[in-house]
């Protein structure tokens, strides 16, 4: 998973980068919110963000708010890191757009568990988006029959817009994704049997 870190403390930033890389993630580490914001506006930027709250320039809260305004990052997963731990601070962070909140100094096991939640959420969102796209493509490819169809009262052929007459199955096959298999219904079977064998009537 591609992860963007925004942390102004050099030691904490290097430790986070080394730890997340060790866990198999691809990490982009930035020293402040301004640089992180520049990267977020680039195509293909990470969707899992680990942001320090207190940074020079753009802080973590403002970065959360701005990220949520980007169409590409409305559904990003944002983990906010901070030494603030009051209930009011937690609420403020979540209201700014963070999905999760981790108080410094944090346990690495807890950090890993919370990141795994973020990875699962992003994978689920990606899978759902793929399914929605497939359904939209399928719906767009379906051709439907609408309106009044002129049909012959005797032979049941259908007249098209060019005033040509077609067998029902031919017309429907040309206007909808339908294939036909032919058979004989019980009534027709009895009628044909009576026509070919008068004794059966």
PAZAPA-4460 file (N, C-alpha, C; in steps of 0.05 Angstrom, whole numbers, plus 32768, in hexadecimal, padded with zeros to 4 digits):
% residues 201
    n_x    n_y    n_z   ca_x   ca_y   ca_z    c_x    c_y    c_z   seq   type   mol
   8011   7FE8   8000   8000   8000   8000   8012   8019   8000     1      X     A
   800B   802C   7FEF   8019   8046   7FEF   800F   8058   8006     2      X     A
   8022   8061   8016   801B   8072   802D   802A   808C   802C     3      X     A
   801C   80A2   8032   8029   80BC   8033   802B   80C4   8051     4      X     A
   8044   80CB   8059   8049   80D4   8074   804E   80F2   8074     5      X     A
   8042   8101   8086   8048   811D   8089   804F   8121   80A7     6      X     A
   8069   8124   80AC   8073   8126   80C8   808B   8139   80C8     7      X     A
   8089   814E   80D8   809F   8162   80D8   80B7   815A   80E8     8      X     A
   80B3   8148   80FC   80CA   813F   810C   80DA   812B   80FD     9      X     A
   80F3   8131   80F7   8103   8120   80E6   8107   8104   80F1    10      X     A
   810C   8101   810B   8110   80E7   8117   80F6   80D6   8115    11      X     A
   80E0   80E2   811C   80C6   80D4   811A   80C0   80CC   80FD    12      X     A
   80C6   80DE   80EB   80C0   80D9   80CE   80D0   80C2   80C4    13      X     A
   80EA   80C1   80CA   80FB   80AB   80C1   80F3   8091   80CE    14      X     A
   80EC   8092   80E7   80E3   807A   80F5   80CA   806F   80E8    15      X     A
   80B7   8081   80E3   809E   8078   80D7   80A3   806C   80BB    16      X     A
   80B3   807A   80AB   80B9   8071   8090   80C6   8055   8091    17      X     A
   80DA   8052   80A3   80E7   8038   80A4   80D4   8022   80AD    18      X     A
   80C3   8028   80C1   80B1   8014   80CB   809C   800C   80B6    19      X     A
   8090   801F   80A9   807C   8019   8094   8088   800A   807C    20      X     A
   80A0   8012   8075   80AE   8004   805F   80B4   7FE7   8067    21      X     A
   80BC   7FE3   8080   80C1   7FC8   808A   80A7   7FB7   8089    22      X     A
   8090   7FC3   808D   8077   7FB5   808C   806D   7FB0   806F    23      X     A
   807D   7FB8   805C   8076   7FB3   8040   8068   7FC9   8031    24      X     A
   8066   7FE1   803D   8058   7FF7   802F   806C   8007   801F    25      X     A
   8062   8015   800B   8072   8029   7FFC   806C   8044   8009    26      X     A
   8081   8051   8012   807D   8069   8022   8089   8082   8015    27      X     A
   8079   8097   8016   8082   80B2   800E   8081   80C3   8027    28      X     A
   8098   80CC   8030   809A   80DC   8049   809F   80F9   8043    29      X     A
   808F   810A   8050   8092   8127   804B   8097   8135   8066    30      X     A
   80A6   814B   8067   80AD   8159   8080   8098   816D   8089    31      X     A
   8084   8172   8079   8070   8186   8082   8056   8183   8071    32      X     A
   8041   8191   807A   8028   818F   806D   8027   819C   8052    33      X     A
   8037   81B1   804D   8037   81BE   8033   8041   81AA   801D    34      X     A
   8057   819C   8023   8061   8189   8010   804E   8172   800C    35      X     A
   8041   8169   8021   802E   8153   801F   8016   815C   800D    36      X     A
   800D   8175   8010   7FF7   817F   8000   7FFF   8180   7FE3    37      X     A
   8017   8187   7FDC   8020   8187   7FC1   801F   816B   7FB5    38      X     A
   8027   8157   7FC4   8027   813C   7FBB   800B   8131   7FB8    39      X     A
   7FF9   8139   7FCA   7FDD   812F   7FC8   7FCF   8138   7FAF    40      X     A
   7FD8   814E   7FA4   7FCB   8159   7F8C   7FD5   814C   7F72    41      X     A
   7FE9   813B   7F75   7FF4   812D   7F5D   7FE5   8114   7F58    42      X     A
   7FE2   810C   7F3E   7FD4   80F3   7F37   7FE1   80DB   7F44    43      X     A
   7FD1   80C9   7F4D   7FDB   80B0   7F59   7FE8   80B3   7F74    44      X     A
   7FE3   80C9   7F82   7FEE   80CC   7F9D   7FE2   80B8   7FB0    45      X     A
   7FF0   80B1   7FC6   7FE6   809D   7FD9   7FCA   80A4   7FE4    46      X     A
   7FBB   808F   7FEA   7FA1   8092   7FF6   7FA0   808B   8014    47      X     A
   7FB7   8082   801E   7FB9   807D   803B   7FCD   8092   8046    48      X     A
   7FC3   80A3   8057   7FD3   80BA   8061   7FD7   80B8   807F    49      X     A
   7FF0   80BC   8087   7FF7   80BE   80A3   8001   80DA   80A8    50      X     A
   7FF1   80EA   80B6   7FF7   8106   80B9   7FFB   810F   80D6    51      X     A
   8011   811D   80DB   8015   8129   80F5   8003   8141   80F8    52      X     A
   7FF8   8145   810F   7FE5   815C   8113   7FF4   8176   8113    53      X     A
   8009   8179   8123   8018   8192   8126   8030   8193   8114    54      X     A
   802E   81A3   80FF   8044   81A6   80EC   8045   81C3   80E4    55      X     A
   805D   81CD   80DC   805F   81E8   80D1   8050   81EA   80B7    56      X     A
   8046   8202   80B0   8037   8204   8097   801B   81F7   809B    57      X     A
   8014   81E7   8088   7FFA   81D8   808B   7FFD   81C3   80A1    58      X     A
   7FEB   81C4   80B4   7FEC   81AF   80C9   7FDB   8198   80C0    59      X     A
   7FDA   8183   80D0   7FCC   816B   80C9   7FAE   816F   80C5    60      X     A
   7FA2   8180   80D6   7F86   8185   80D3   7F7F   8192   80B9    61      X     A
   7F8E   81A7   80B1   7F88   81B5   8098   7F8D   81A2   8081    62      X     A
   7FA1   8191   8083   7FA7   817E   806E   7F91   816A   806A    63      X     A
   7F85   8162   8081   7F6D   8150   8080   7F57   815E   8070    64      X     A
   7F51   8176   8078   7F3B   8185   806B   7F40   8188   804D    65      X     A
   7F58   818F   8046   7F5E   8193   8029   7F5D   8179   801A    66      X     A
   7F67   8164   8026   7F67   814A   8019   7F4A   8141   8012    67      X     A
   7F38   8146   8025   7F1C   813E   8020   7F0F   814F   800A    68      X     A
   7F1B   8165   8003   7F0F   8175   7FED   7F19   816B   7FD2    69      X     A
   7F2D   815B   7FD2   7F37   8150   7FB8   7F26   8138   7FB0    70      X     A
   7F1B   8138   7F97   7F0B   8121   7F8E   7F1A   8106   7F91    71      X     A
   7F34   8107   7F8D   7F44   80EE   7F8F   7F48   80E5   7FAB    72      X     A
   7F44   80F6   7FBF   7F49   80EE   7FDB   7F32   80F1   7FED    73      X     A
   7F1A   80F3   7FE2   7F02   80F5   7FF3   7EFF   80DB   8004    74      X     A
   7F09   80C5   7FF9   7F06   80AC   8007   7F22   80A1   800F    75      X     A
   7F36   80B2   8011   7F50   80AA   801B   7F4D   80A2   8039    76      X     A
   7F60   8092   8042   7F60   808B   805F   7F75   809B   806D    77      X     A
   7F6D   80AB   8080   7F7F   80BE   808D   7F82   80B7   80AB    78      X     A
   7F9B   80B2   80B3   7FA2   80AD   80CF   7FB1   80C6   80DA    79      X     A
   7FA6   80D1   80EE   7FB1   80EA   80FA   7FC2   80E3   8112    80      X     A
   7FDB   80EC   8112   7FED   80E7   8129   7FF0   8101   8139    81      X     A
   7FEE   80FF   8154   7FF0   8117   8164   7FF6   8110   8181    82      X     A
   8001   8123   818F   8005   8120   81AC   7FEC   812A   81BB    83      X     A
   7FD9   8136   81AD   7FC0   813F   81B9   7FAF   8127   81BF    84      X     A
   7FA3   8125   81D6   7F94   810D   81DC   7F79   8112   81EB    85      X     A
   7F71   812B   81EC   7F57   8131   81F8   7F40   8128   81E6    86      X     A
   7F29   8124   81F1   7F12   811C   81E2   7F0B   8131   81CD    87      X     A
   7F0E   814A   81D5   7F08   8160   81C2   7F1B   8160   81AA    88      X     A
   7F35   8159   81AF   7F48   8157   8199   7F41   8140   8187    89      X     A
   7F39   812A   8192   7F31   8113   8182   7F1A   811B   816F    90      X     A
   7F06   8128   817B   7EEF   8130   816B   7EF7   8144   8155    91      X     A
   7F08   8157   815C   7F12   816B   8149   7F20   815D   8131    92      X     A
   7F31   814A   8138   7F40   813B   8123   7F2D   812C   8110    93      X     A
   7F1A   811E   811B   7F07   810F   810B   7EF5   8121   80FA    94      X     A
   7EED   8137   8106   7EDC   814A   80F7   7EEC   8157   80E0    95      X     A
   7F06   8159   80E3   7F16   8165   80CD   7F19   8152   80B6    96      X     A
   7F12   8138   80BA   7F14   8125   80A4   7F25   810D   80A9    97      X     A
   7F31   810B   80C0   7F41   80F3   80C7   7F2F   80DB   80CB    98      X     A
   7F39   80C3   80C2   7F2A   80AA   80C7   7F32   809D   80E1    99      X     A
   7F4A   80A3   80EA   7F54   8097   8103   7F68   80AA   8110   100      X     A
   7F6F   80A5   8129   7F7D   80B8   8139   7F8F   80A8   814C   101      X     A
   7FA9   80AE   814B   7FBC   809F   815B   7FCD   80B3   816C   102      X     A
   7FCD   80AF   8186   7FDB   80C1   8198   7FF8   80B9   819B   103      X     A
   800A   80CD   8199   8027   80C9   819E   802D   80C9   81BB   104      X     A
   8041   80BB   81C4   804F   80A6   81B6   803E   808D   81B2   105      X     A
   803E   8082   819B   802C   806B   8195   803B   8051   8194   106      X     A
   802C   803C   8199   8037   8021   8197   8037   8018   817A   107      X     A
   804D   800C   8171   804F   8004   8155   803B   7FEF   814D   108      X     A
   8034   7FDE   8160   8020   7FC9   815B   8005   7FD6   8156   109      X     A
   7FFE   7FEB   8165   7FE5   7FF9   8161   7FE5   8008   8146   110      X     A
   7FFC   8014   813F   7FFE   8022   8126   7FFA   800E   810F   111      X     A
   8006   7FF7   8111   8004   7FE3   80FB   7FE7   7FDA   80F9   112      X     A
   7FD9   7FD5   810F   7FBD   7FCC   810F   7FAB   7FE1   8102   113      X     A
   7FB0   7FFB   8109   7F9F   8010   80FE   7FA5   8014   80E0   114      X     A
   7FBD   8010   80D7   7FC4   8012   80BB   7FB7   7FFB   80AC   115      X     A
   7FB6   7FE4   80B8   7FA9   7FCD   80AB   7F8B   7FD2   80A6   116      X     A
   7F7F   7FDF   80BA   7F63   7FE7   80B6   7F60   7FF9   809D   117      X     A
   7F72   800D   809B   7F72   801F   8085   7F75   8010   806A   118      X     A
   7F88   7FFD   806A   7F8D   7FEE   8051   7F74   7FDE   8049   119      X     A
   7F67   7FD1   805D   7F4E   7FC2   8058   7F38   7FD4   804D   120      X     A
   7F35   7FEB   8059   7F20   7FFE   8050   7F25   8007   8034   121      X     A
   7F3E   800E   802D   7F44   8017   8012   7F40   8000   7FFD   122      X     A
   7F47   7FE8   8005   7F43   7FD1   7FF3   7F25   7FCC   7FEE   123      X     A
   7F15   7FCE   8003   7EF9   7FCB   8000   7EED   7FE1   7FEE   124      X     A
   7EF6   7FF9   7FF2   7EEC   8010   7FE1   7EF4   800B   7FC4   125      X     A
   7F0C   8001   7FBF   7F15   7FFC   7FA4   7F05   7FE6   7F97   126      X     A
   7F00   7FD1   7FA6   7EEF   7FBA   7F9C   7ED3   7FC4   7F96   127      X     A
   7EC8   7FD4   7FA8   7EAD   7FDE   7FA3   7EAC   7FF0   7F8B   128      X     A
   7EC0   8001   7F87   7EC1   8013   7F70   7EC3   8003   7F56   129      X     A
   7ED2   7FED   7F57   7ED4   7FDB   7F3F   7EB9   7FCF   7F38   130      X     A
   7EAB   7FC6   7F4D   7E91   7FB9   7F48   7E7D   7FCD   7F3D   131      X     A
   7E7D   7FE5   7F48   7E6B   7FFA   7F3F   7E71   8001   7F21   132      X     A
   7E8B   8003   7F1B   7E93   8008   7EFF   7E8A   7FF2   7EEC   133      X     A
   7E8C   7FD9   7EF5   7E84   7FC2   7EE5   7E65   7FC3   7EE0   134      X     A
   7E56   7FCA   7EF5   7E39   7FCC   7EF2   7E31   7FE3   7EE0   135      X     A
   7E3F   7FF9   7EE2   7E39   8010   7ED0   7E3F   8009   7EB3   136      X     A
   7E55   7FFB   7EAE   7E5C   7FF3   7E93   7E48   7FDF   7E88   137      X     A
   7E3F   7FCC   7E9A   7E2B   7FB9   7E91   7E10   7FC7   7E8B   138      X     A
   7E09   7FDA   7E9C   7DF0   7FE8   7E97   7DF1   7FF9   7E7D   139      X     A
   7E08   8004   7E78   7E0B   8015   7E60   7E0A   8004   7E46   140      X     A
   7E12   7FEA   7E49   7E13   7FD9   7E31   7DF9   7FCC   7E2B   141      X     A
   7DE6   7FCD   7E3E   7DCC   7FC0   7E39   7DBB   7FD2   7E28   142      X     A
   7DB1   7FC8   7E12   7D9F   7FD7   7E01   7D83   7FCE   7E07   143      X     A
   7D71   7FE1   7E0C   7D56   7FDA   7E14   7D42   7FE0   7DFE   144      X     A
   7D2C   7FD2   7DFE   7D16   7FD7   7DEC   7D02   7FEA   7DFA   145      X     A
   7CFC   7FFF   7DEC   7CE9   8012   7DF8   7CD5   801B   7DE2   146      X     A
   7CBE   8023   7DEB   7CAA   802F   7DD8   7C97   801A   7DCD   147      X     A
   7C88   8021   7DB8   7C74   8011   7DAC   7C80   8002   7D94   148      X     A
   7C7E   7FE7   7D94   7C89   7FD7   7D7E   7C72   7FCF   7D6B   149      X     A
   7C74   7FD7   7D51   7C60   7FCE   7D3D   7C64   7FB0   7D38   150      X     A
   7C51   7F9F   7D3C   7C53   7F82   7D38   7C3C   7F78   7D27   151      X     A
   7C42   7F66   7D15   7C2E   7F5B   7D03   7C1B   7F49   7D13   152      X     A
   7C01   7F4D   7D0F   7BED   7F3D   7D1E   7BED   7F20   7D16   153      X     A
   7BF8   7F1A   7CFE   7BF7   7EFE   7CF4   7C12   7EEF   7CF8   154      X     A
   7C27   7EFA   7CEC   7C41   7EEC   7CED   7C52   7EF5   7D05   155      X     A
   7C4A   7F0A   7D13   7C58   7F14   7D2B   7C73   7F21   7D25   156      X     A
   7C78   7F28   7D0B   7C91   7F36   7D05   7C8F   7F53   7D10   157      X     A
   7CA6   7F5F   7D16   7CA7   7F7A   7D21   7CB3   7F8C   7D0B   158      X     A
   7CA7   7FA4   7D09   7CB0   7FB8   7CF6   7CC4   7FCB   7D03   159      X     A
   7CDB   7FCF   7CF6   7CEF   7FE1   7D02   7CEB   7FFD   7CF8   160      X     A
   7CFD   800F   7CFF   7CFB   802B   7CF8   7CFE   8030   7CDA   161      X     A
   7D0B   801D   7CCD   7D0F   801F   7CB0   7CF9   8012   7CA0   162      X     A
   7CE3   800B   7CAD   7CCC   7FFE   7CA1   7CD2   7FE2   7C96   163      X     A
   7CE6   7FD5   7CA2   7CEB   7FB9   7C9B   7CE0   7FA7   7CB1   164      X     A
   7CD7   7F90   7CA8   7CCA   7F7D   7CBB   7CDE   7F67   7CC3   165      X     A
   7CDF   7F61   7CDD   7CF2   7F4C   7CE7   7CE3   7F38   7CF8   166      X     A
   7CEE   7F20   7CF9   7CE4   7F0D   7D0D   7CE9   7F17   7D29   167      X     A
   7CD8   7F10   7D3B   7CDA   7F1B   7D57   7CF6   7F16   7D62   168      X     A
   7D00   7EFD   7D60   7D1A   7EF7   7D6C   7D31   7F07   7D5F   169      X     A
   7D2E   7F0C   7D45   7D43   7F1B   7D37   7D43   7F38   7D41   170      X     A
   7D2B   7F43   7D43   7D29   7F5F   7D4B   7D34   7F63   7D68   171      X     A
   7D2B   7F51   7D7A   7D33   7F54   7D96   7D51   7F4F   7D99   172      X     A
   7D5C   7F3C   7D8A   7D79   7F36   7D8C   7D89   7F4E   7D82   173      X     A
   7D7E   7F5D   7D6F   7D8D   7F75   7D65   7D8A   7F8D   7D77   174      X     A
   7D77   7F8D   7D8A   7D72   7FA4   7D9B   7D77   7F9F   7DB8   175      X     A
   7D7E   7F87   7DC0   7D83   7F81   7DDC   7D96   7F6A   7DDD   176      X     A
   7DA4   7F67   7DF3   7DB7   7F51   7DF6   7DA8   7F38   7DFF   177      X     A
   7D9A   7F2C   7DEB   7D8A   7F15   7DF0   7D90   7F00   7DDB   178      X     A
   7D93   7EE7   7DE3   7D97   7ED1   7DD0   7D7F   7EBE   7DD4   179      X     A
   7D77   7EB1   7DBE   7D5F   7EA0   7DBF   7D67   7E83   7DBB   180      X     A
   7D58   7E72   7DC9   7D59   7E55   7DC4   7D3D   7E4D   7DBC   181      X     A
   7D3A   7E3D   7DA7   7D1F   7E37   7D9D   7D15   7E1C   7DA7   182      X     A
   7CFB   7E1B   7DAB   7CEE   7E03   7DB3   7CD1   7E04   7DAB   183      X     A
   7CC1   7DF1   7DB4   7CA4   7DF1   7DAD   7C94   7DF0   7DC7   184      X     A
   7C82   7E03   7DC9   7C71   7E03   7DE1   7C5C   7DED   7DDF   185      X     A
   7C50   7DE5   7DF6   7C3C   7DCF   7DF5   7C25   7DD3   7DE2   186      X     A
   7C1A   7DEC   7DE1   7C04   7DF1   7DCF   7C0B   7DED   7DB2   187      X     A
   7C22   7DF8   7DAA   7C2B   7DF4   7D8E   7C31   7DD7   7D88   188      X     A
   7C3C   7DCA   7D9C   7C42   7DAD   7D98   7C29   7D9E   7D92   189      X     A
   7C14   7DA3   7DA2   7BFB   7D95   7D9D   7BEF   7D9C   7D82   190      X     A
   7BF0   7DB6   7D7B   7BE6   7DBF   7D61   7BF4   7DB2   7D4A   191      X     A
   7C0F   7DB1   7D4B   7C1F   7DA5   7D36   7C1A   7D87   7D34   192      X     A
   7C17   7D7B   7D4B   7C11   7D5E   7D4C   7BF7   7D58   7D3F   193      X     A
   7BE2   7D6A   7D44   7BC8   7D65   7D39   7BC9   7D6A   7D1A   194      X     A
   7BD9   7D7D   7D11   7BDB   7D82   7CF5   7BE8   7D6C   7CE5   195      X     A
   7BFB   7D5F   7CF2   7C0A   7D49   7CE4   7BFD   7D2E   7CE8   196      X     A
   7BEE   7D2B   7CFE   7BE1   7D12   7D04   7BC4   7D17   7D0C   197      X     A
   7BB1   7D17   7CF9   7B95   7D1D   7D00   7B89   7D0B   7D15   198      X     A
   7B93   7CF3   7D18   7B89   7CE1   7D2C   7B8F   7CEA   7D48   199      X     A
   7BA4   7CFA   7D4A   7BAC   7D04   7D65   7B9A   7D1B   7D6F   200      X     A
   7B8B   7D26   7D5C   7B7A   7D3D   7D64   7B63   7D35   7D76   201      X     A
***
